């Protein structure tokens, strides 16, 4: 049984709500392969070593139900773990998984602040007739009042509808053009949920995504913003990795690096709670 104040990896092999290309359902296995292959170890840049840590474990993949039951098949197991004080770190899957994950987290912790890295705001009211599209999760999140604050970083693909949605929901949008990670001002207070769509990164750093959006963030930009956060991180996801488009497993290595850095943030908070 997983102890309280620990971090668990949960694979969410779901891409049925992808609009352009399938493939992110294959991501959890590919990320794990890179994470545990021994090539770069399991130590985060802050010095936290996940190897052998009793507070870090992998709970495998969720079994995703079809059709109308897919939301519950993500929300219920995430909520079960969160209710035991466990911090879930989800390996998507497409970005649609963030909505049921956040419903689960908020049921336990109350409304959260969200730090969201993405090329796209994912605020469509519906996309191609699908209100649960991977292009719409944060519209659902904000409609339900699951977040008190949504800070988006790396945005570079939004139309008039998405800009209006951002205004409607009071989203804080930081575009990729001219982004200064060192000068990034918004420090979130938490409880904090982190959502990283890998297409926030420039394709030069993460080619293994379905939607290539040139002009994105560097890996160091993302790491700098993450490492500046001091709020308690109660949940996170890394989504939209598509192994079918990867080059020499570069994006798998990026995702594995992010697992280590986010897990270290989560474990830091767990150690504070235990102390």
Buried (B, 14 or more C-beta within 10 A) or exposed (E): EBEEBBBBBBBBBBBBBBBEBEBBBBBBBBBBEBBEEEEEEBEBEEEBEBEEBEBBBBBEBBEBEEEEEBBBBBBEBBBEBBEBBBBBBBBBBBBBBBBBBBBBBBBBBEBBBBBBBBBBBBBBBEBEEBBBBBBBBBBBBBEEEBBBBBBBBBBBBBEEEBBEBBEEBEBBBBBBEEBEBEEBEBEBEBBBBBBBBBBBBBBEBBBBBBBBBEEBBBBEBBBBBBBBBBBBBBBBBBBBBBBEBBEEBBBBBBBBBBBBBBBBBBBBBBEEEEE
